[in-house]
Amino acid sequence: MIMHFSVNGHLACGRHGDNLLSSNEPGRVKCRNCRSTDAFQLARKDIRNAARRAARKLLKDHGTQGWRMFWAEKLSRLPGLQRLPRGFSGQPYV
């Protein structure tokens, strides 16, 4: 079945019916008419911008912590005895 985009309880394409499937997640919508509406485009743009902001914040946090802290955390999450690279004195194993 075709998935429609729901905005405030109404379908973006303007169709009516009790048997129509709807979602407010843009990734699941298959209706071409719904995908071409301004409401759908705005919702997709908001999700994309939120993902970009989160990625930018993650990069900024790594810059303030420094690459050494990031690398040590990454190695500590790996299973087994992972050696730290040269220059990390005082911790031969994580």
N, C-alpha and C positions, 0 to 999 in steps of 0.2 A: 504494500500500500504506500501511497505517497504521504510524506510527512509535511505538514504545513507549519508556518511560523505563526505563533500566537503572541498577540500584543494586547495586554489588559483584557484577556478573555475573548478577543475577537481575532479572526484570521486575517493576516496581512493582505492576502489576495482578494478578500471580500466574499469568499464562498461561505455557504451556510449548510448546516446539516449535522445530524447527531452522530453519524458514522465516520466523520473525518478525524484523522489523527493529527494532533498538533503538539508542538514543542516550542519552548522559548530558548532552546540552544541552537544557535545558527549552524553548527556543524552537522546536525541531524536533519536539517530541512532539505527536501528534495523537490518541492514544488517550484517550477520555474517562475511562475507569477509572483510567488512570495519572495523568492530570491531577488527579484528585480525591484522590490519596493524600497522606499527610503528608510522605513523602519528597520528592515532587515540589514540594509547597508550600514546604517548607524550602529546597530547592535554588533555587527561583525567588526566594525572599525573600533568600537570601544573595547572589545575583547582583545583585538590585536595590539592596541595601544597599552592596555594593562599588562600584557605579556612583555612588551618592549620595556615598560617602566620597571618591571620586576627584574628583567635581565640586566638592565642598566644599574639598578640598585645592587645586584649581586656583584657586578664588576667593581662598583665603587667600594663595596665592603672589602673585597679582596685587596684593593689598593691601599686601604687604610691599615689592614692587618699586616700587609707585607706578604710577599710570595713565600717566605720561609714558613710562616704560620699556616698558610694555606696548604703547603706541601706536607708539612708534618701531620696536619689533620687528615689529609687524603691518605697518607701512608698508614695512619693509625686505624683507618676504617678497613683496610685490606686484611684478608684473613692470613693467618700464619705469621711467622717471624720475618717481617720485611725490614731490611736494613735501611737506615737513613743515609742519604748521600753525604759525601765529604763536606766538612764544615759544620756539621751539627754535633758539636762536642758534648760529652756528658751523657749521650744516649746512644749506645751502640745498637740497641734494638728497640722497637716500638712495642 
